[in-house]
Amino acid sequence: MRGSEPEDPAINRVKKHEKGLIIHHWDTDGISSATLFLEYLKKIKKELLIENYTPIIGNYFLEDGEINRISSQNYDFIIVADISFPKNNVLKLKNTSKAELFYFDHHFQEKIEEIYHFNPIIEGKNGEKYPSTSWIVNNYLGNPLNLPAVLGAVGDHETKLKNKKKIYKAITEFTEKLGFSFDHLLRMSELIDSNYKVGDRNGVLEAPFVLLKNDPKEILNHSTWNQNLEKLRDDVEKQTSKPPTRTEGKILIWDINTPYNTTSTITRRLAWKNSHNIVVIVNKGWFPDRDQVYIRTGNSFFDSKEIIDFARSLGYSAGGKKEVVAAIVPKSETKKFLELILMKLGANR
C-alpha cells in the first residue's frame, strides 16, 4: 500500500495527546514495528514525547511491577506491537495506566474489544499476506515498502520467506533497488536479534533508533551486535548438533541448558532439519525459576491455538503462530506440562 494516511484513522487520535509509550517485542519484528511507529508519530506531531519499552526478555506478559512503573509515568497513549499478551494483562495495563491503548499484532490471540486491537489474522484474513507485524503496521500506516517492514518479515521467517512467493518477490525487488541482497537482510536480522539473545535489554531499546537512520550499513557494521553474533552462532551450532533427548513417535524432544535466549532459533533450525516431525525444546538455562518450552513444526501440522489456549488455562505465559508455540513454565511443573502436551500432540506411547 502506498500513501501517507493510515487505512484506519484511529491512530491519528494521538495528535490530541502529549506523551506516549511503545511497548514492543524484543525481536527484529517488534523492533522494526516500533521503528515504524516512532517515525510516523514524530511525523504527525513533532512535539509528541515518545518512549519505547520491552518487557523482561522471555516474559510474554507484563509483571505487576512493570505495569505500575509504566502507569506512574502518566502516558496519554500506549501502543503495543508484536507481543502476544494475555487479555487480562492488556486490560490491567489499560485500567491501571488510564492511557488510550492501541494493540497491533499478527499472532493468534483473543480479540480484545475494550481497546483498539488491529490484527488481520484474528479477523480471518489470509496469514500468507501478513508475514509480520511490521508488514501489517507498514500497510496500516500507508507507507511504501521500506527497510523496517522488510526486516520484520525476514526476522520472523528467515529463508522460509522464499516460500511466500509474492512477499519474497516484493522484497527482492526492493533490495535490488537499494543495491543489497536477501542474504544481507538475513544478516541484519541476526544482528538486531543478537541483543535479546544475549540478554541485553538496553540494546533492544536502542535498536529502533539505529533502524530510524534507514541505513543498512549502520546495522551491518554495528560492532557490539557483531560481537554478540559470534557468541550466539557458536551456541546455536552446539545445541543443534546434539541428538534428541527423547523421541515419542513423530515428536522429537530436546532438553537444553543455555544461558542465551536462543531457544526460538534452535527450535526453528531443528524443525527445518526434521521437517516431518514436531520438535519440542525445553531450555532450562534462561530463567532461574522457569523453563522455556517451544514447539514447532517443519511441514507437519498441529493445532497450535489449542496448545496455546491450554497453556494459558494452566496460568502459563504462552503465545505463538500457526507453526509455533512458546510457553514459560515453572520448573517444578515442566515435566507434568510436557506429558500433557505430548498427549495433546498425539504421541505414540
N, C-alpha and C positions, 0 to 999 in steps of 0.2 A: 504494500500500500504506500502511496506517495501523497504528500500533502503537508499541512502544518497544524492541523487540528485533530484531536482525538476523535475516533469514530463514535465515542460516547462522551459528552462534555462533563461528566461527573467530576473528573479530576480537576477541572478548572475551578471548582469551588474553593480550592486552596488559595485563590487570589485574594480572598477576603481575610486570610489568615496571616500571621506574622512569623510563626515558628513551627517547624515540622521535623519529624524523625522518619528515616527509612530503616526498617528492620529487614535484613536480608540474609539469605543463606550464605554460608561461608565458602561455597564453591564458585567456579567460574560463572555458572549461570546466575547465581544470586548476586555476585559482584557486578556482572555485566548489566543485570536488571537495575541494580542500584545506580550504576553509572548513567543509564538512560534517563532515570527519573531525576537525578541531580542536574543533568544537562537541561532537561525540559523545564524543571521548576525554576531554575535560575533564569531561563529564557522568558518565562511568562511573568515573573516578578523578581526583579533583581534584589529587592530589599528583603526577600524571604531569608530567614535563618534556617538552614537545613543541616541536620546532622545525620550520621548513619551509625548503625549498631548491628552487631551479630550476636546471637545467643551464645552461651557457653558451648564451645565446639563439641559436637557429639550429642547435644540435647535438642530434640525436636519439640521443644516446648520452652516457655519462659518460666524460670523459677519465681517464686513469690517475691524474693528479694529483688530480682531484676524488674518485675512489674512495678514494685514500689519505688525503685530508683527512677525508672522511666516516668512514672506518674508525678514524681516530685519536681520534674523539670517543666511541667505545665506546657506541654506541646499542644498546639491547636489542632494538629492533624498528625496521623501516623500512617505510613504506607508499609505494608508487609509484603515482601516479594520472595517467591520461590522457596518457601519453607512451610511444610505442612503441619501447622499447629493443630492440636485438638480444639474442637469447637469451644469447649468450656474455658480453655486457656485464652482464646481470642476474645471471648466475651468478658472475661475477667480483666483483660488488658483494656478493653473499651470502657467498662464500667468504672474501673479504678482511675484511669487516666483522664476520663471525661473528654478525650480527644475524638475528633471525627476519624473514623478508621476506614482505610481502603486496603483491599486484600487482592493481590494478583498472583496466580499460580497456575501450574499445569499438572499437578499431582491429583491422584484420586483422593477426594475428600468430600465431606458433607457440605452442602450449600448452607452458608450462614446468612440468613435473611436479615438479621439485625444490623448488618453492616453493608458497605458496598463491596461485593465479592465478585470479582471478574475471573472466571476460569472456564474457557470454552469446553474443556474436557468433561466437566460435570454437567454441562448443558447438552451433552450428547454429540458434540462436534467431532469430526474425524481427527484423531490424535496425530495422524501422519502429517497433517498440515501445521501442527503446533509442536515442533521438536523441543522447545524450551520455553521457559518463562520469558527470557529475553526476547525471543521471537514474537511472543504474544504481546509483550509490552511495547515493542517497537512498532508493531502493526497498530496497536491501540493508540499510540501517540501520533500516528500518521507519518512516521518517518520513512524515508527510503532505506534500503538495506545498508547497514553500516557495521563497523567492526565489533562493537559490543553485542549486537544482535547475533552476529555470526559466531562469535566466540562462545556465547552461552550454549548454542546448539551443538557446537563441536565438543565443548566440555562435557555435555550430557551423553553424547553418543559416540564420540571418537570416530574410528574408521567405520563403524556401523552406520554412520550417517550416509555413506555411499549407497546404502540400500533404499534410502528415501530419495528417489531419482530427481524429482522436481526441486526439492530443497537443495540437494547436492549440486545440481546444475546451476541454480541461482548463486550458490556460494562460490563455486569455481569461477563463474563469470565475474563475480565481484572481486575475487582475489587476483585474477589475471589483470584486471584494470589497474590494480594498485601495485602490480609487479611482484607479488609473492605467491606462495603455493599453499595447498591444503596441509602439507607437512609443517609449514610454518605455523599454521593455526593450531595444529596439534601440540606443537612445542610451546606456543604461547599459553594454551590452556593448562598444560602441565605446570608451567612456571607459576601461573596465578594460583592454581590449586595447591602448590607446594606450601603456601602459607598455612592453610588449615591443617595440612597433613603433618607438619612438624609442630603443630600446636601454637603457632604464632598468631594470636588473635589481633594484635596491633597491626600486623602485616595484612590481615584480611581487611581491616578497617581502612587502611591506607590505599589498598589496591584500586578501588573505584576512581580515586583521584589520579592514579597513574593512567588508567584507561581513558580518563577525560582528555588527556593530551592527544588522543587519537593517533598515536604514533607506534606502529608495530615494533620499531627498534627500541623504544623505551621499555617494552616488555621483554623482548628477546635478549637484551643486553643488561637486564637488571641483575646486578652482581649477587645480592642476597638470595634472590629467587633461584639463580643458577646453582648456588652452593646448596640450597635446600634440595634441589632436584637430584644432585649426586647422591645424597644420603638416602633419599626415598627410592630411587631406582635400585640401589643395592638391596634394600629391604624387600621390595616387591619381587625382585628376582629370587631372593632367598625363600620367600614364603610360597611362591607359585611353583617352585621346583620340587616341593615336598609331595609325597603321595597322600591320598585321603586318609584321615584318621579312622574313618568308618564308612562302610557302604551299606545302603539299605535299598535293594532293588536299583532303580534308576536315580536314587538320591545319593549324592556324594557329600560327605561331611568332613570339613577340615577344622581342627582346633588349632588356633594360632595364638601367639603371645608377642605382640609387637607394641612398642611404645609410641609408634607413629599411627596417625589416623589414615592408614592405607587400606582399611577393610573394604571400602567400596571398590577401589581399584583392583585389589586382589580378587574379590568376588567376581568382578566383571571379566578379568582376564581368565580366570578358571572356568567361568561359564562359557566363554568363547572357545576355550580349548576342549571343553566337554559339552558340545552344543546339543547333544541328545539327552542330556541329564539335567537334573535340578541340583544346583550347587548350594550348599549351606556352609557358611563360615561363622565360627564363633571366635571372636577376638577377646581374649581375657586380659590384654595388656594396656588398653587405653584408659579405662576408668578404674579407680582403686576399688570401687564397691559394686560395679555393674559390668556386664558383658555386652558387647555388640553382637547381635545376631542378624546376619544378612542372608537373604535367599534370592537367588537369581537363576534365570534360565537362559539358554542359548537359543535353540529352535523349539524346545518343548514348551509345554503350557501348564500353568497352574493358576488358580484363582487368587491373584494377589490381594484383591479387595477383601475377600473372605478372611485371609490371614491377617491383614492389617486390622480389620474390624475385631477379629478375635483377640489379637494382642492388646488392642486398646480396651477391650472389655475386661481384660485382666488388670488394667491400670497401668500398662506399659506405654512408654512413648514409642510410636510406630508411624511409619509413612512409607510411601513408595509410588511406583508406577505399574504399568501393565506387566512388566517382566521382572520387577524387583521389589523386595520388601526389606526394610531396615527397622529393627526393633532394639530398644535398650532395656535389658532385663537385669534385675538384681542377681548377683552371683549365686545366692542361695536358692534361686528359683530357675536358673538356666536349664538344669538337667530336666526338670519336670516340663518346662515350657517346650524344650526341644522334642521330647517324646510326644507331647500333644500335637505339635506341628507336624511331626512325621506321620502321625495318624491321619491328619487332615490332608497331607500331601499324598496319601495312599501308598506309603512304603510297604513293600513286601516283607513280611516278617517270618 
